[in-house]
Amino acid sequence: MDGSTRPEDTLRRHLGIGGATVVGLAAMIGAGVFYVWAPAAAAAGSGLLVGLVLAGLIASLNALSSAQLAMSHPVSGGAYAFGRATLGPWWGFSAGWLFLAGKTASAGAIALILGGYLWPEQARLVAVLAILVLGSVNLAGIRSTARLSAVVVFLVLGGLFTLVLVVGAGLAGGTLPVAFDSGTLFEGGWVGIMQSAGLLFFAFAGYARMATLGEEVRDPRRTLPRAIVTALALTLVVYGVIGLLCVLVLGPAALAASASPLADLAGRAEPWTGIARVLAAIACLGSLAGILAGLSRTGLAMAREGDLPGALGRISPARRSPVTAEVTIGLVAMFGVLLLDPAQLVGFSACAVLVYYAIAHLAALRQPPEERWLPRWVQYAGAAGCLLLAVTLPWPGVLAAFAWLGLGLAGRALRFARAARRS
């Protein structure tokens, strides 16, 4: 956002550390815990545990660079704004274009997962209704999103903690079988492990939502880094415990074939199956709300800079929320829900978001010394890790992501060429 932006065109700073943290937690502890274990197990077997460590490491590096950038650029837009400020407009556009595509795909996938849990026969209808309802919540303003996120985090973490205790007690008491052989950790090979890491990363990107909300937090230089690191640390603990239990109790083969891993895990400790499905639905709702909020803020930032139609930059005078961007993103997500399924969307989303974060690392590398507090190796390792995970994902998603990026860059170049001819 430049200095010419009028006060009435800016968003209100409502969120503190707690509010920003729960938005991130609700975004991360959603589809990830309840969905990604099966495709990760299909790629690497029990090696998904190694992949989880790699995904967590890359996510940690991304969080650190995001925090450094957000402290110096506390505005809406995330890596789009960071890239424009430090690398130039083309890099910023690439990040924003990939974020919009990847996270819209995530929104569609999560909405369909929600539909599959609540009403499998009418999953697409449920998904469309969920996007409509949560888009309306976001239109009411970011405080409504934060309140919803707080309720979601409380319910889901409480339920998962109880489920972990029940399953753990069953293992300790010998009433549950252990279907895990540590000798199989590397049977899937490093390519499979890297692919599982990329798929598992799909579930770690909630802190991106906090970075895109930089214009709506109080004291952003203090609030954003603390909220990002706190939310990620809590998520890493939750994912590590749940992933280990899935592999121990279900075994790699059964886990890879599972359509609802945590429901199957809970089924070993009846009567928890129904409760696990309710928790999955609640978590998906919270994650979807956070994704839609982040998408609209990135669309807002891109519209302000002329990289998207200017109408997307309109802010509601009453609610101080980006109303046009919210509605547009919701419509696009619903279109995806009607045409695609979650399995097709996850690889594309993960690849697009990993390249987005690679650009964020490059932006952090270009910050002047007075804005830096991280050693440069964090950005080098983070960018290399993101790109490595991106290219090892299933090839259809990789090709689609890079084709989408090429389409966006070509369209932007064509727009500039036409403007030059008219002038």
N, C-alpha and C positions, 0 to 999 in steps of 0.2 A: 504494500500500500504506500503510495507516495504522499508527499506533504500537501498535495492539493485536494486530498480526499476530505470531504466535509464531515463534521462531527455527526450529523444526522445520518451519514452513510456508513458509520462504523457500528460494530456490535458491542453490547454492554459486557463489562467484565464482572461476571457473577461468581465464578468458580474459585474455590480455594484448593489447597492440596488434597483434602479429602474428596471433594467433588470430582476433581480431575482424575484422581486415582481410581475411583469406582467406575468412571466412564471407561477407562482403560481396562480394568478388570472385567467388566461386563462384556467388552468387545473381545477380549482374549479368551476368557473362560466361557466359551459358547460352543460353536460347531466343532472346535478343535478337540475338546475332551470327549465329545460324543460321536465323532465321525472319523477323524483321520487315522485312527489306529489300524483300521482294516486295510486301506490302500497302502499304508506304510509297511504292514506285515506282508502284504502280497509282494512288495518290492524287495524286502530284505529279511523276511522271517523275524527271528528274535533279534537280528541285527538292528531292528528299529530302535532298540535301546541305545545303541551307539549313535544312530542317526538323530535321536532325540537330544543327545549331548551336543552334537554338532549344530543342530538347529538352535538350541539354546545359546550356544556360544556365539553364533552369527547374530542372533537376536540381541544379545547383550552388547556386542560391538555396535550394532545399529542404534540401539537405545542411547549409548554414550554419545555417538556423533549427532543423533537427533537432539539430545539435550544441549550440546554445545551450540548447535545452530539455533535452537529455539530461544536460548538465552539472548542471542544477539538480534534475532528476527522474530519477535513475539507477535506475529500477525497470522491471519488465516491463510491456509494454503500448503503448509508442510513443505516437502522437498520442492514443490513447484516454486514457492516463494524463495526458498533457500537457493535453489539453482539459478533463478533469475538474478538474485542479489550478488552471487559470488562467481558464477560461471558464465552467465549471459542468458539472453532470452531463449535461445534454441534449446539449451540444456534444461532450462526451467520448463519450457513447453513439453519436452520429452518426458520429464518426470510427472508432470500433471496429467498428460495424456495417458500414460501407463497406469497411473493411480486410478483415474476415473474408470478405465476399462477393467483393470484387475479387481477393484473393489466393487464395481457394479456386478461383475461375475460372482464375487463372493456373496454379495447380497442375495442374488438369485439362488445360489447354491444353498445358503443357510435357510432361506425361506422355504425351499423345497424339502430340505431335511426336516424342518419344523412340520411341514405338511405330512411327511412320511411318518412322523411320530404320532401326530394327533389323529389323522384320518387318511391312512395310506391310499384308500380307493379314490379320494378326492384331494390328493396332495397339491396339485396345481391351484385349485380353488382356494385352499387354505393359505397357500403361499401368497397369492394375490391379495387376499384379505389382510394378511399380516403386514404386507408392505403398505397398504392403504391406512391401516390403523396406526402403525408406527410412524409413518410419514406425517400423519395428523398430529401426533404427539410432538414431533420435532418442530412442526410449524408453530406450536404454542410457545417455543423458546427453549434455550439450552437448559434453563433450570428444570423444566419438565423432563428433559432427557436425563439429567443428572439424578433426579429423584427416582425415576424409573430404574436407572442403572443401580442405584443403591439398594433398592428392593431386590432386584435380580441377583446381585452379588451375595446379599445376605442369605437368600433362599438356596441358591445353588451351592455356595461354599458350605453352608450348614448341612445340606443333604449329602454332598460328596464326602464330607468329613465323617458323617455317620456311616455311609456306605463303606468307606475305607476301613473304619473300625470293625464293622460287621464281617467283611470279607477277611480282614487281617486276623480277626479272632478265629474264624473258621480255619485258616491256614495254620495258625499256632496250635489249635486244638486237634488238628489232624482230620477234621471233617470235610475239608476240601482237598482235592488232588493237586499236586504240583506237576504241571505239564511242561516243564522248562529244563533244558539241558544247556549249561553254559558253553559247552563245546560247539553249539550251533550258532553262536553269535556272529561269526564271520562266514557262514556258509553261503550267504547271498552275494558275497564279494563286495568290493568297495564301490562298484558302480551302483549296486542295489542299495547299499547303505547311504550313499550320497543322494540317490533318488528318494529314499525314505526321509532323509533330512529335509529335502526341498518340499516334500508333501507335508511334513510335520510343521514346517515353517509357516504354512498357510494359517496355522492356528495361533501364531505368536505375534501377529502384526497389530495388535490392539493399541500399542503405544503410538502408532501413526495417527490414530484418532485424537489423542491428546495433543500431538504436535500441530494438527490442523486446527485445533481449538485455541491457538495461542492468543487470539484477539479477545477471548472471552474468559480468561483467568485473571485473577488479581495477582499483582506482583509477579509477572511471568518469569522473570530471571531467577527467582527463588522457587516458585511453585512448579514450573514444568520439569526441571531436572529431578526434583525429589519425587514428584508424582510418577514420572516415567520409570525411574529405577525401582521404586517401591512396588508398583504394579507388576513389573516384569519379574522381580524376585519372587513375589508371592505366586505368580503363575508358573514359574519354573518348578517350584516345590510341588504344586498341585499336579502338574503334568508328569513329573518324575514318578510320583507315587502311583498315580492311576496307570501309567504305562507299564510299570513294573508288575502291578497286580494283573493287568490284562494278559501279559505274557506268561506269568507264573500260573495263573488259574486256567485260562483258556487254551494256551499253547499257540504257537505261531500259525499252524494250519487252520485251526478253528477260528482264530482271530481274523485271518485273511479272508475267510469266507463269510464273516459276520456282517449282516446289514445294520446291526445296532449293537456295537461292542459292549457298551456299558449295561444295556439291558440284559445281554447274555451273561455278563459278569455278575450282575445282580441276581440273575436267575439261579446262580449257584448258592444263593443265600436268600431263599424265599422268605417272606413275600415281597421282595424288593423290586421285582421286575416292573410293575406298574409305577412305583415311585420313581424309578430311574427314568422311565419314559416321560413322566411329568417334569422332572428336573431338566431333561434334555429340551423339552419344549420351552420351558422358562428361560434356559440359558440361550437358546437360539433367538428368542425374542429380544433379550438384552443385547446380544451381539449384533443383531440386525439393526436395532435402534442406533447403536454407536456407529455402525458403518454408514448408514444413511446420513447421519449428522456430519461425519467427516467428508463424505462425498459432496454434499451441498456446499460445505465451506471451501473445498478446493475449486468447485465450479464457480463460486463467488469470486475467489481470488483471480482465476483465469479470465473471467469476464471483465474484471476491473482493468486488467492489462491488455484487453483486446484480443486474447487468444481464444475466447469463446464469445458467442453473441452477447452484446451488452445487456440485453434484458435479463440474463441470468444474474446480473449484479444487483438487481433490485432487492431492497431490504424493506420488510413490512414496517411501516411507521408505528403500528400498535404493538407488535410483538418483538421488534428488533431482530428478526430472523430472516435468512435469505429465502423468501417464499418461492420465488420463481425457480431457483435452483433446486429447492426441495421437491417441488412438484415434478420438474423435468426428470430428475434422477429417479424418482419413484416410478414414473411412467416407463422409463427405459428398463429398469429392473423388472417390472411386471412383464414387459415384452420378452425379456430373456427367460423368465419363469415359464412362459407359455410355449417356448420353442425348444428349450434345452433341458438337460438333467444335471444333477450335481456332479456326477462323475466326470462329465465333459468339461465342467467349469473349473474344477479345482486346479488342474495342471496349468491351465491358462492364467488363472488368477495368481498362483504362486510364482510363475515365471515373470509376469508383469510387475508384481510387487518387489521381487528380488532385484530386478533391474532398476526400479525406482529407488531402492535403498542404495544401490551402487552409486547412483547419481548423487544421493545425499552425502555419501562418504567423500566423493570428489569435491562437492561443495564445501564440506568441512575442511578439506585439505587447503582450500584457497582462502580461508579466513585469515585476516591479518593477525599478527602475534597478540595484540591486546585482546582479541576475542577468543583466543584458544586457551584451553586448560587441559587438553588431552595430548599425549605424544602422537606423533604422526603415524606410528606403526598401527595404531588403532584403526585409522582410516584405510591404510594400505591393506591390512588383513581383512577388514570388513568388506571392502570393495571386491577383493579377490574371492572371498568366500561367497559373497552374493552371486557373482557371475558364475562361479563353479557350480553352485547348487542349481542355478537357473538352467544351465545348458545340459545338466544331467536329468532333468525332469522328462516325463514322457514326451516324445517328439511332436505329437500333434499340438500340444499346448505351447511348446516352444516356438514352433513355426507360426502359430496363430498370433502369439504375442509380438514377435518381431515383424510380422506382416502388418499388424495393427500400428506399430510404431512407424514403420515405413509409410503407411497410408497417411498418418497424421502429419509427418514431416513433409511429405509431398504436397498435401493439401495446403499447409502453411506457406510453402515456397510458391505455390501457384497463386495464392491470395496476394502475396507481396508482389509477384510479377505483374498481376493484373492492376494492382494499385499504382505500380511504377509506370505502366503504359498509360493509365488515365491521367497521370500527372505530367 
